[in-house]
Amino acid sequence: MVAKLKVEGQAEVVRAFDKVESAVKDMADAHKAEANMLLPDVRSASRKGASGDLIAGWQSDGIAGKAQFINDVAYAGVQEWGWDAHNISPTHAIIQAFEANSSNTEALYGDAIRAIGSGIGFHVK
């Protein structure tokens, strides 16, 4: 015996998922807000240096898929991630900033997701 299954409302469910997918594809505003929130901590966890260029060089931005930090100072990557061959230990300033602000990050993204949900007609807890 073959069981029959009838699905009603399939088109509505597909449309709802399409709305969710398109709404969350670009969370650049939330990512930028997070990066801006973390920027002071990234700067404070960075090495000071003689000129202060490294700290002043940190900039934040948000793009569709992530928060990002940019620093045009040539040695910023070496300071952030270290260089064993030259005995330079990493600061991990970005990681420290994320870890120190995890509850704020959670709240920020929770608010963003709730706003997306309500904007497309869903209640998000």
N, C-alpha and C positions, 0 to 999 in steps of 0.2 A: 504494500500500500504506500502510495506517495502522498505525503502531507502537502497541503496547499497553504500558502502564506500570502496574505494580502496586506500590503503596506499602504496606509493612507497618510497623506501629508508629506510624502517623500520630497516633492518639489520644494515645499516650505522649509524642510530641514536642510536641503542642499543650499537654498538661498541664504539661510541663516548662517551656515558654515562659511559660505562665500563672503558674507559681510564680516564675519569675525576674522577670516584670513586677510582680507584687504585692510581691515582696520589695524591689525597688529603688525603688518609688514613694515610700516614706517613709524617707529617709536622714537624718531630722532629727537623730538622735544623732551621726552622723558630721559633719554640718554644724555642730552646736553645738560639738563637740570642736575642729573647725578654727577656728571663731570664737574660742573660748576660748584656743586656742594663739596666735592672732594678736593678741589684744587688747593684750598688753603692748607689742608693736611699734607698733600703731596709736596707743596713748597716747604712746609716746616720740617718734613722728614728728609729732605734733600740735604746734601752737604752744602755748607755755606760758601766755601771757597774764598779766595782773596777779593775777587771782583764782585761777587754776588750775581754774576751773569746766569749761572745755572738756575738759581731760584727764580729770578725774574723771567727767565726764558720759558718756564712752564706755562702752557696755554691749554685750555680745555675745549672740547667740541663734542658733538654728538652726531652720529650718522644713523642711517636706518637700522643697522644691526648692533651698534655698540656705543658706549661712551669711550672717548679716547683722549689721550694726553699727548701733546706735541711739545717738543723742545728743540729749537734750532741750534742750540749750543752743541758744537761738534763732539764733546765728550759726555754728553748727557746719558747716552746709552751705556757707556762704560761705567759711569757712576751708578746708574740704576741697576744694572745687571752684573757688574763686576768684570774683572779680567784677571783670571788666575795667573797667567804668564807674567803679569806685571804687579802681582800682589795687591790688586785693587779689589777690596771686598764690595759686594753689592749693598746698596742702601735699601732696595725694594720699597722705595717711598710710595709708589703707586699701590702695591700690595698692602702695605701698612695702612694707607688711607682707606682702602676698601674694607679691611678687617675692622678698623676702628669705627666705621660708620655702617656696619651691616644692618642694624635695626633701622637707621634712617633710610638706607637704600631700599630695604623691604617696604617701608611705609610709602616711599616715593613711587615705587613701581606698583604697589597695591592700589594707590590712588589712580595712577595712570590706567591700569587695567580696568578698574571700576568705571572710570570715565569712558573708556572705549566701550565697555559692556552696556552702560546705560545709553550711550549714543546710538547704539544699534538695537536697542530694545531688550537687552538682557539685564537681569539682576545678578550682580556679582557679589558674593559674600567675601 
